Amino acid sequence: MKKIFIPAIALLAAFSISAKLTYTNNQKAPDVEWPEYLGGADRNHYSTLNQINTTNVGQLTKAWEFHSLDSGQVQCNPIIIKGILYGVTATNQVFALDAATGKEKWRFKVGKGGGLNTNRGVTYWSGGNESRIMFAYDSWLYALDALTGQPIKSFGEDGRVSLKKGLGPTAQDKFVISNTPGALYGDLIVMPLRLSEGPDAAPGNVQAFNVITGELAWAFHTIPHPGEFGYNTWPKDVYKNTEVGAANNWAGMAIDKKRGIIYVPTGSAGFDFYGGNRAGQNLFANSLVALNAKTGKRIWHFQFVHHDIWDRDIPAPPNLVTIKKDNKIIDAVAQVTKLGYVYVFDRVTGIPVYPIKEIPVPKSDVPGEIVWPTQPIPTLPAPYARQTVTDTDINPHAENRDSLLSILRKAKKGLYQPFGETPTLLLPGFDGGAEWGGAAVDPDGIMYVNANEMPWLASLSPTPKEDELSHLSPGQRVYTLNCVVCHGPERKGNPKSGYPSLVDIGQRRDRDFVSKLITSGKGMMPGFTSITGEEKQALVNFLFGDEKVEVATSKKGKKAPVVPYKFNGYNKFLDSKGYPAISPPWGTLTAIDLNTGKHVWQKTLGEFKELTAKGIAPTGTENYGGPVVTAGGVLFIAATKDGMFRAFDKKTGKLLWQTELPAAGFATPSTYEVNGKQFVVVACGGTKLGTKKGDSYVAFALP
């Protein structure tokens, strides 16, 4: 490896801390930067900077604030290279800032802009005298000049390539986007994909594109084709993508650049909640797959959930760590999950570092559903989120405790309890446990992971038959088949669970916005690209209250829904005031020693200030966005519904500093140094969980 010049201040720091290298494009990057998503290819959210430390973090003040003038949810973890910060706005406009001042250098938006999907950042590539910013918008991957923000016209077709390129012909009219920055290996970028979660999902192939030309380098079939490993874990024709799709990576990946291995966590197959038409173990859904980064060939895999019917996607990139167990140094890969478990494997062989047991799970009472008889549970580390709820776990502050107890007692409960017509209590809920923010890990092998403790109620019911739909108007029919799950039969939604009412939507949005939203999706909502233009127009007319219902007729010859059971919607288990129905904590931050599998500490994360004012100890809140940990001994995290930005002592979990952000920071912070000064920056878009909207990135530094 080439030696590089190290500034004096960094040289002094190197003698006092255990230096950790981050890489971009196979070259050593200065430790003062935040060169890749989540800090580096290892996705460890770690920085060797220590100017801000446990003794002075309480002195942090706002250094600058950048207003994008584009308000709404922002989940971006910005990257900082050569003194320039690159990020995205709420509607996916890409920008570059002077990282020392927050002053805008350039901005790029596709067409008139206005993308509705959240985006967690961009990828930087450099080669020779050229540098590029790679980012996804809708179903396209774009390449921009990193200095000017102008499209690289020689990349693909006029500066972009289709993210459907390696998915096959069945995907071309289906919903395909990307929320998460691609993983870089040399001149290849491997792209995460977000797909529909229904039977209309595109295939979840993992694709690598050439950064210079845009050509497809390789594609790995997460639903294997005939002759490929894992093909016999599905019915023989599933790979044709007529009724089943997805098993995609949407959360991002980690790369061991020295060994040339990319670690790809995948999600469930679509349809998420019924698998009668995909009997079997279903490789490589819900798996961690180690691939040769040059060729896309499988090296090893581990499946976390067999035949998933609970939407237990793997929610975050894995962490590449080095630990010491039984006096042996192990290069390992650690994967957090929605279920609240951490799985740790030898990075090269895939052999579990701690034993994993296959435990028996309940059978389904839904006709046609064949649940896989066992599921893998690690013996260590211990779970960082609750797995079960009993009567004693009901929220002691709830005014309607008796009714909550009644709901709890009637619900099916237990680990891997299949959904059916009787509601099932799911804990950890659909959003974890861990979520897309992922975990931070320091060089000592200590993992820091924030988690949600929100229970959800889930159930299935038979899909409406054709004769049950025949009396509906065209727009009502489309709504019933596609929208009722989240927004309800009366269009009132479920705002407490994050699903807005569509009643009087015409008073809040215009037709063009709603029409675009149906196709492109927004936030948790996927785009419904399978809806025809005529059906979309009918749906818009229905939502705006001017559909002529007298024209309703039976749709002769129209294909019936493929899946015989439908999901009845995402419903949080809440008390009458809208708080979780179970006892606190409702959000946690846990330190786990991966060397031993033991917890170091666990703290409540977040508070409801109105409850604290009543003398109730901080309860924790739902949280989205991960932590950052530094050589200065400080852990930074925003993420919470209360809109605070906090710093903890990484060794003890003691709260050292906190400040209120202009809007909730549902994003992972970044830390970097410019001109000898260390900054920590976080995106503040709010919006999620009913919080106020924001449009800013805020950076903090010592006075």
C-alpha positions in Angstrom: 0.0 0.0 0.0 1.3 3.5 -0.8 2.3 5.7 2.0 0.6 9.1 2.2 1.4 12.3 3.9 -0.4 12.6 7.2 -1.0 16.2 8.6 0.5 16.7 12.1 -2.8 16.8 13.9 -3.8 13.5 12.4 -0.4 12.0 13.1 -0.7 12.8 16.8 -4.2 11.3 16.8 -2.9 8.2 15.1 -0.5 7.5 18.0 -3.3 7.8 20.6 -6.0 5.7 18.9 -6.2 2.4 17.0 -6.4 3.7 13.4 -9.0 2.2 11.1 -8.8 2.6 7.4 -11.6 3.4 5.1 -11.4 3.0 1.3 -12.8 4.5 -1.8 -12.1 2.9 -5.2 -9.5 0.6 -3.6 -7.3 3.6 -2.4 -6.7 4.7 1.1 -8.9 7.7 2.0 -7.8 10.3 4.5 -9.4 9.7 7.9 -10.7 13.2 7.9 -13.3 12.4 5.3 -16.7 10.5 5.3 -16.1 9.0 1.8 -18.9 6.5 1.5 -22.4 5.8 2.8 -22.2 5.1 6.5 -18.6 6.1 6.6 -16.9 3.3 4.5 -17.3 0.1 2.6 -17.4 -1.8 6.0 -20.6 0.2 6.9 -19.4 0.7 10.4 -20.4 4.3 10.9 -17.0 4.9 12.5 -14.5 7.8 12.4 -11.0 8.0 13.7 -11.5 11.7 14.4 -11.1 12.6 18.1 -11.1 16.4 18.2 -14.6 16.2 19.6 -14.4 13.9 22.6 -16.1 13.0 25.9 -14.5 15.9 27.7 -15.6 18.7 25.3 -18.6 17.4 23.4 -20.8 19.5 25.7 -19.4 22.6 24.1 -20.7 21.9 20.6 -22.5 24.7 18.9 -24.1 25.1 15.5 -21.4 25.8 12.9 -23.7 26.2 9.9 -27.2 25.3 8.6 -28.0 24.7 4.9 -31.6 25.2 3.9 -32.4 23.3 0.7 -35.8 25.1 0.3 -37.2 21.7 -0.4 -39.0 20.5 2.7 -40.0 16.9 3.6 -38.5 13.7 4.9 -34.8 13.3 4.3 -33.0 10.1 5.2 -29.7 11.0 3.6 -26.3 10.2 5.1 -24.2 12.7 3.3 -20.6 12.0 2.1 -17.7 14.4 2.5 -14.7 14.3 0.2 -12.0 16.9 -0.4 -13.9 19.5 1.6 -17.2 19.0 -0.3 -20.4 17.6 1.2 -22.7 15.7 -1.2 -26.3 15.0 -0.3 -29.9 15.0 -1.5 -33.0 17.0 -0.8 -36.5 15.7 0.1 -37.4 15.4 -3.6 -34.1 13.9 -4.6 -32.3 16.9 -5.9 -28.5 16.3 -5.6 -26.3 19.1 -4.2 -22.8 19.9 -3.3 -21.8 22.2 -0.4 -18.7 23.7 1.0 -18.3 21.4 4.0 -16.8 24.1 6.1 -19.5 26.7 5.6 -22.6 24.9 4.2 -22.6 27.2 1.1 -24.1 25.6 -1.9 -21.7 24.9 -4.8 -24.1 23.2 -7.3 -27.4 21.5 -7.5 -28.8 19.0 -10.0 -32.4 17.9 -10.5 -33.9 15.6 -13.0 -36.2 17.5 -15.4 -38.5 19.7 -13.3 -37.6 17.7 -10.2 -40.1 16.6 -7.6 -39.2 12.9 -7.1 -41.4 11.6 -4.3 -39.3 8.7 -3.0 -36.9 9.1 -0.1 -33.2 8.7 -0.9 -30.4 7.9 1.6 -27.5 9.4 -0.3 -25.1 9.2 -3.2 -21.9 7.3 -4.2 -18.6 9.0 -5.1 -16.1 7.5 -7.6 -12.8 8.8 -8.9 -10.3 7.6 -11.5 -7.5 9.5 -13.1 -8.5 13.2 -13.2 -12.2 12.5 -13.2 -14.7 12.1 -10.3 -18.3 11.2 -10.5 -21.4 11.2 -8.2 -23.7 8.3 -8.8 -27.3 8.5 -7.6 -30.6 6.9 -8.3 -33.8 8.7 -9.3 -37.0 6.7 -10.1 -35.8 3.7 -12.0 -32.6 5.2 -13.3 -29.0 5.4 -12.2 -27.3 8.7 -13.0 -23.7 9.8 -13.3 -22.8 13.4 -12.5 -19.5 15.3 -12.7 -18.5 15.7 -9.0 -17.1 19.2 -9.5 -20.0 20.7 -11.6 -23.0 18.5 -11.0 -23.5 18.1 -14.8 -24.5 14.7 -16.2 -21.8 12.6 -17.7 -23.2 12.2 -21.2 -21.0 9.2 -22.1 -22.5 7.2 -19.2 -25.2 4.9 -20.5 -27.7 6.8 -22.6 -27.3 10.5 -22.1 -26.0 10.2 -18.5 -28.2 7.5 -17.1 -28.9 3.7 -17.2 -32.0 1.8 -16.4 -32.1 0.0 -13.0 -34.2 -2.6 -14.8 -31.4 -3.5 -17.2 -30.5 -6.8 -15.6 -33.9 -7.8 -14.3 -35.3 -9.4 -17.5 -38.4 -8.6 -19.6 -41.0 -9.1 -16.9 -39.7 -6.2 -14.9 -39.9 -3.5 -17.6 -43.4 -2.3 -16.7 -43.0 -2.9 -12.9 -42.1 -0.7 -10.0 -38.3 -0.4 -9.6 -36.5 2.3 -7.7 -33.5 2.6 -5.3 -33.5 4.3 -1.9 -29.9 3.4 -0.9 -26.6 4.4 -2.4 -24.8 1.8 -4.4 -21.7 -0.1 -3.1 -18.5 0.6 -5.0 -15.8 -1.9 -6.0 -13.2 -0.6 -8.4 -15.1 0.5 -11.5 -18.3 -1.4 -10.5 -21.3 -0.1 -8.6 -23.7 -2.6 -7.2 -27.2 -1.2 -6.8 -29.8 -1.8 -4.1 -33.4 -1.9 -5.4 -36.8 -1.3 -3.9 -39.6 -3.2 -5.5 -43.3 -3.8 -5.0 -44.2 -6.1 -2.1 -47.1 -7.7 -3.8 -47.5 -10.5 -6.4 -46.6 -7.9 -9.1 -43.1 -7.5 -7.8 -40.2 -7.5 -10.2 -37.3 -10.0 -9.7 -34.8 -8.9 -7.0 -31.7 -9.6 -9.0 -28.5 -8.0 -7.6 -26.9 -5.9 -10.4 -23.4 -4.5 -10.9 -22.9 -1.6 -13.4 -19.7 -0.2 -14.9 -19.3 3.3 -13.4 -17.6 4.6 -16.6 -19.8 3.2 -19.3 -23.0 2.2 -17.5 -22.8 -1.3 -19.0 -24.2 -4.2 -16.9 -21.3 -6.2 -15.6 -23.2 -9.0 -13.8 -26.5 -10.0 -12.2 -27.1 -12.5 -9.5 -30.6 -14.2 -9.4 -31.9 -14.0 -5.8 -34.7 -16.3 -7.1 -32.6 -18.9 -8.8 -33.2 -20.1 -12.4 -33.1 -23.8 -13.4 -29.7 -25.3 -12.8 -28.7 -22.7 -10.3 -28.1 -23.3 -6.6 -31.3 -22.9 -4.6 -33.6 -23.4 -7.6 -35.2 -26.4 -5.8 -36.2 -24.3 -2.8 -39.1 -22.8 -4.9 -41.8 -24.2 -7.1 -40.4 -24.9 -10.5 -41.8 -21.9 -12.4 -41.5 -19.2 -9.8 -38.4 -17.8 -11.5 -40.6 -16.8 -14.4 -41.9 -13.9 -12.3 -45.6 -14.3 -13.1 -46.9 -14.5 -9.5 -43.8 -14.1 -7.2 -41.0 -11.6 -7.2 -38.7 -9.5 -5.1 -36.2 -11.2 -2.6 -34.3 -7.9 -3.3 -31.6 -6.0 -1.5 -33.0 -2.6 -0.7 -31.1 -1.7 2.5 -27.5 -1.6 1.0 -24.4 -3.8 1.1 -20.9 -4.0 2.6 -17.8 -4.8 0.7 -14.5 -6.4 1.8 -12.4 -4.7 -0.8 -9.2 -6.5 0.1 -10.8 -9.9 -0.5 -13.2 -8.8 -3.3 -16.3 -10.0 -1.5 -19.6 -8.2 -1.3 -22.1 -9.0 1.4 -25.7 -8.6 0.3 -28.7 -8.8 2.7 -32.0 -9.5 1.1 -35.7 -9.1 1.8 -38.8 -11.2 1.5 -40.4 -12.5 -1.6 -43.6 -10.8 -2.9 -46.3 -11.2 -1.9 -45.0 -10.6 1.6 -47.7 -12.3 3.7 -48.9 -15.3 1.9 -46.6 -18.0 0.4 -49.0 -20.7 -0.7 -47.8 -20.2 -4.3 -44.1 -20.3 -3.3 -43.9 -23.4 -1.1 -40.3 -24.2 0.1 -37.4 -22.6 1.9 -37.2 -19.8 -0.7 -33.5 -19.1 -1.2 -32.1 -16.4 -1.4 -34.9 -14.3 0.2 -34.2 -13.1 3.7 -30.5 -14.1 3.4 -27.0 -12.7 3.7 -25.3 -13.7 0.4 -21.5 -13.3 0.0 -20.7 -12.8 -3.7 -17.5 -12.4 -5.7 -17.6 -8.7 -6.3 -16.0 -9.0 -9.7 -18.3 -11.7 -11.1 -21.4 -11.9 -8.9 -20.8 -15.6 -8.2 -22.1 -16.9 -4.8 -19.4 -17.8 -2.2 -21.6 -18.6 0.7 -25.0 -17.7 2.1 -27.1 -17.8 5.3 -30.9 -17.6 5.4 -32.3 -15.7 8.5 -36.0 -16.5 7.8 -37.1 -19.6 5.9 -40.2 -19.0 3.7 -40.9 -15.5 5.1 -44.6 -14.6 5.5 -44.0 -11.9 8.1 -42.1 -9.2 6.0 -38.9 -9.8 8.0 -36.7 -8.1 5.4 -33.0 -7.7 6.5 -33.2 -4.0 7.1 -29.7 -2.6 7.0 -26.2 -3.3 5.6 -24.1 -5.8 7.6 -21.0 -4.6 9.5 -17.6 -5.9 8.6 -15.7 -6.3 11.9 -12.6 -7.8 13.4 -13.2 -9.5 16.8 -11.3 -11.7 19.2 -13.0 -14.8 20.4 -11.3 -17.6 22.4 -7.9 -15.9 21.8 -8.5 -16.1 18.0 -8.7 -13.0 15.7 -11.7 -13.4 13.4 -12.6 -11.2 10.4 -16.3 -11.3 10.8 -19.5 -10.0 9.3 -22.4 -9.0 11.7 -26.0 -8.6 10.6 -28.7 -6.8 12.6 -32.3 -7.7 12.0 -35.8 -6.4 12.5 -36.4 -9.3 15.0 -33.8 -7.8 17.4 -31.1 -10.4 16.9 -27.5 -10.0 15.7 -26.0 -12.8 13.6 -22.2 -13.0 13.4 -20.3 -15.1 10.8 -16.7 -15.7 9.7 -16.4 -13.3 6.8 -14.7 -15.8 4.5 -16.4 -19.1 5.3 -19.8 -18.1 6.5 -19.4 -20.3 9.6 -21.4 -18.8 12.5 -19.2 -17.3 15.3 -21.8 -18.1 17.8 -24.1 -21.2 17.6 -27.4 -20.8 15.8 -30.2 -23.2 16.6 -33.2 -24.1 14.4 -36.2 -23.9 16.6 -39.7 -25.3 15.8 -42.4 -22.7 15.0 -46.2 -22.8 14.8 -48.1 -24.0 11.7 -50.5 -21.8 9.8 -54.3 -22.1 9.8 -54.5 -20.4 6.4 -55.5 -22.9 3.7 -52.6 -23.5 1.3 -50.0 -22.0 3.5 -47.1 -24.4 4.4 -44.9 -22.7 7.0 -41.3 -23.8 7.1 -41.1 -26.0 10.3 -38.1 -24.3 11.9 -36.4 -20.9 12.1 -32.8 -20.0 13.0 -32.2 -18.2 16.3 -28.6 -17.2 17.5 -27.6 -18.3 21.0 -25.5 -15.1 21.3 -25.6 -12.1 21.3 -28.8 -11.8 23.3 -31.6 -10.0 21.6 -31.6 -6.2 21.8 -35.4 -5.9 21.5 -38.3 -7.6 23.3 -39.6 -10.8 21.7 -42.8 -11.4 23.7 -45.5 -9.6 25.5 -47.6 -10.7 28.5 -50.4 -9.1 30.5 -47.9 -7.4 32.8 -46.3 -5.6 29.8 -49.4 -3.5 29.0 -48.6 0.2 29.2 -49.2 1.2 32.9 -50.0 4.8 32.0 -52.8 3.8 29.5 -56.3 5.1 30.3 -57.9 2.2 28.5 -55.8 -0.6 30.0 -58.7 -3.0 30.2 -59.5 -2.8 26.5 -55.8 -3.2 25.6 -55.7 -6.3 27.8 -58.7 -7.7 26.0 -57.1 -7.1 22.6 -53.8 -8.7 23.8 -55.5 -11.8 25.2 -57.5 -12.4 22.0 -54.5 -12.0 19.7 -52.2 -14.8 18.6 -48.7 -14.3 20.1 -45.3 -15.8 20.0 -42.2 -15.8 17.9 -42.9 -16.6 14.2 -46.6 -16.9 14.8 -48.2 -17.0 11.3 -50.8 -14.4 10.3 -54.4 -15.5 9.8 -57.9 -14.1 10.2 -57.4 -13.8 13.9 -55.0 -10.8 14.6 -51.4 -11.7 15.5 -49.4 -9.4 17.8 -46.0 -8.8 16.1 -43.1 -7.8 18.3 -40.6 -6.5 17.4 -42.9 -4.8 14.8 -42.7 -4.3 11.1 -40.1 -1.6 11.6 -38.0 -3.5 14.0 -36.0 -4.0 16.2 -33.3 -2.6 13.9 -34.2 -0.5 10.9 -32.5 0.9 7.8 -30.2 3.1 10.0 -28.2 0.1 10.9 -25.5 -0.3 13.6 -22.2 1.4 14.3 -19.1 -0.7 15.3 -15.8 0.6 16.8 -12.4 -1.1 16.3 -12.8 -2.8 19.7 -15.7 -4.9 18.3 -18.4 -3.1 20.2 -21.6 -2.7 18.2 -24.1 0.1 18.9 -27.6 -0.4 17.6 -30.8 1.6 18.1 -34.1 -0.2 18.0 -37.9 0.3 18.0 -40.2 -1.3 20.6 -43.5 -0.9 18.8 -46.0 -3.7 18.7 -48.2 -4.1 15.6 -51.4 -6.1 15.0 -51.6 -8.0 11.7 -54.2 -10.3 10.0 -55.3 -11.7 6.7 -58.6 -12.1 5.0 -59.8 -13.8 1.8 -59.2 -11.7 -1.3 -62.5 -10.4 -2.8 -63.9 -12.6 -5.5 -64.9 -11.3 -8.9 -68.6 -11.4 -8.1 -67.9 -9.3 -4.9 -66.2 -6.7 -7.0 -68.6 -6.6 -9.9 -71.0 -4.1 -8.3 -68.2 -1.6 -7.8 -67.4 1.3 -10.0 -64.1 1.1 -11.9 -62.3 3.4 -9.5 -63.8 1.7 -6.4 -62.6 -1.6 -7.8 -59.0 -0.4 -8.2 -59.1 1.2 -4.7 -60.4 -2.0 -3.2 -57.7 -4.2 -4.8 -54.8 -1.9 -4.2 -55.4 0.8 -1.5 -57.8 -0.6 1.1 -54.9 -2.4 2.9 -53.4 0.9 4.1 -56.1 3.5 3.7 -59.2 1.5 4.8 -62.5 0.9 3.1 -63.7 4.4 4.1 -60.5 6.1 3.0 -59.8 7.3 6.5 -56.4 5.8 6.7 -54.6 5.1 9.9 -52.7 8.2 10.8 -51.4 6.9 14.1 -49.7 4.1 12.2 -48.4 6.4 9.5 -51.1 5.9 6.8 -52.8 9.2 5.9 -56.5 9.7 5.3 -57.5 10.1 1.7 -60.8 11.8 2.6 -61.0 15.1 0.8 -57.6 14.5 -0.8 -58.7 17.0 -3.5 -58.6 19.8 -1.0 -54.9 19.1 -0.2 -53.4 17.9 -3.5 -54.1 18.3 -7.2 -54.8 15.6 -9.7 -51.3 15.6 -11.2 -49.7 15.0 -7.9 -52.0 12.1 -6.9 -51.6 10.6 -10.4 -47.8 10.7 -10.2 -47.9 9.4 -6.6 -49.9 6.3 -7.7 -47.2 5.4 -10.2 -44.0 6.5 -8.4 -44.9 5.8 -4.8 -43.8 7.9 -1.8 -42.1 6.9 1.5 -43.5 3.5 2.6 -45.9 3.4 -0.3 -44.6 1.6 -3.4 -45.6 2.7 -6.9 -48.4 0.8 -8.6 -47.0 0.5 -12.1 -49.3 -2.5 -12.8 -52.3 -0.2 -12.8 -53.2 0.8 -16.4 -53.6 4.3 -17.4 -57.4 3.8 -17.6 -57.5 2.3 -14.1 -55.4 5.1 -12.7 -57.7 7.7 -14.1 -60.7 5.9 -12.7 -59.0 5.7 -9.3 -58.1 9.4 -9.3 -61.7 10.2 -10.3 -62.9 8.1 -7.4 -60.6 9.7 -4.9 -61.6 13.2 -6.0 -65.3 12.3 -5.8 -66.4 12.8 -9.3 -66.5 9.3 -10.7 -69.8 8.4 -12.4 -70.7 5.4 -10.3 -73.6 4.5 -12.6 -71.2 3.1 -15.2 -70.1 0.3 -12.9 -70.1 -3.0 -14.7 -68.6 -6.4 -14.3 -65.2 -6.7 -15.9 -65.6 -9.7 -18.1 -62.4 -11.6 -18.7 -60.3 -9.5 -16.3 -57.7 -11.6 -14.5 -58.6 -12.4 -10.9 -56.2 -11.5 -8.1 -53.4 -14.1 -7.9 -53.1 -14.3 -4.2 -56.1 -15.8 -2.4 -55.5 -13.9 0.9 -54.9 -10.2 1.4 -53.2 -8.3 4.2 -55.6 -6.3 6.3 -53.2 -3.4 6.9 -50.4 -2.1 9.1 -51.9 -1.3 12.5 -49.8 -0.3 15.5 -51.0 -1.5 18.9 -51.6 1.8 20.6 -53.5 3.1 23.6 -56.3 5.7 23.4 -53.7 8.6 23.5 -51.7 7.2 20.6 -48.8 5.9 22.7 -47.6 2.2 22.4 -49.9 -0.2 24.2 -46.9 -1.9 25.9 -44.8 -0.6 28.8 -41.7 1.5 28.0 -39.0 1.6 26.8 -40.4 2.3 23.3 -37.0 3.1 21.8 -33.5 1.8 22.9 -29.8 2.2 22.2 -27.7 -0.9 23.0 -24.0 -1.6 23.1 -23.1 -5.2 22.3 -19.6 -6.7 22.7 -19.2 -8.9 19.6 -16.1 -10.5 21.1 -18.2 -12.1 23.8 -21.8 -11.7 22.6 -22.6 -9.9 25.9 -24.5 -6.6 26.2 -22.3 -3.8 27.6 -25.2 -1.4 28.3 -28.7 -0.5 27.1 -30.3 3.0 27.4 -33.7 4.4 26.6 -33.5 6.5 23.5 -35.8 9.5 23.2 -38.7 10.9 25.2 -42.2 12.3 25.0 -41.7 15.7 26.7 -45.4 15.9 27.7 -45.0 12.6 29.6 -41.7 13.7 31.2 -43.5 16.8 32.4 -46.0 14.6 34.2 -43.1 13.0 36.1 -42.9 9.9 33.9 -39.4 8.7 33.3 -38.2 9.1 29.7 -40.0 6.4 27.7 -38.0 6.3 24.5 -39.6 6.9 21.1 -39.7 5.3 17.6 -36.5 6.1 15.8 -35.2 6.0 12.3 -31.6 6.6 11.3 -28.5 5.1 12.8 -25.6 6.2 15.1 -22.1 7.3 14.5 -19.2 6.4 16.8 -15.8 8.1 16.9 -12.3 7.6 18.3 -13.1 10.5 20.6 -15.3 8.1 22.6 -18.5 9.8 21.5 -21.6 8.2 19.9 -23.8 10.6 18.0 -27.4 9.9 17.1 -30.6 11.8 16.1 -33.3 9.4 14.8 -35.9 10.0 17.5 -39.4 11.4 17.1 -38.7 14.1 19.7 -36.4 15.9 17.3 -33.3 15.9 19.5 -29.7 15.3 18.5 -27.7 13.5 21.3 -24.2 12.5 22.1 -23.4 9.6 24.5 -20.3 8.2 26.1 -19.7 5.1 24.0 -18.2 3.2 27.0 -20.9 3.8 29.5 -24.0 5.1 27.6 -24.0 8.3 29.6 -25.8 11.2 27.9 -23.2 13.9 27.4 -24.9 16.5 25.2 -28.2 17.1 23.4 -29.8 19.8 21.4 -33.1 20.3 19.6 -32.9 20.2 15.8 -35.0 22.5 13.6 -36.9 19.3 12.5 -36.5 15.7 13.5 -33.3 14.1 12.1 -34.5 10.8 10.7 -31.1 10.1 9.2 -27.7 8.9 10.1 -25.2 11.7 10.9 -21.7 12.1 9.3 -18.5 13.4 10.8 -15.5 14.9 9.1 -12.7 17.4 9.4 -12.0 20.5 7.2 -9.2 22.9 7.8 -8.4 21.3 11.1 -11.9 21.5 12.5 -14.1 18.5 13.2 -17.8 18.7 12.2 -20.8 16.5 12.7 -23.7 17.0 10.4 -27.3 15.6 10.2 -30.2 16.0 7.8 -33.3 17.4 9.4 -36.3 16.8 7.2 -38.8 15.7 9.9 -42.2 14.8 8.4 -42.2 11.1 9.4 -44.3 10.0 12.4 -46.3 13.2 12.2 -43.4 15.5 13.0 -43.1 19.0 11.5 -41.4 19.3 8.1 -37.9 20.6 7.7 -35.5 21.4 4.8 -32.1 21.7 6.4 -28.8 20.1 7.1 -27.2 21.2 10.3 -23.5 21.0 11.2 -22.0 21.3 14.7 -18.5 21.9 15.8 -16.5 23.1 18.8 -16.4 26.9 19.3 
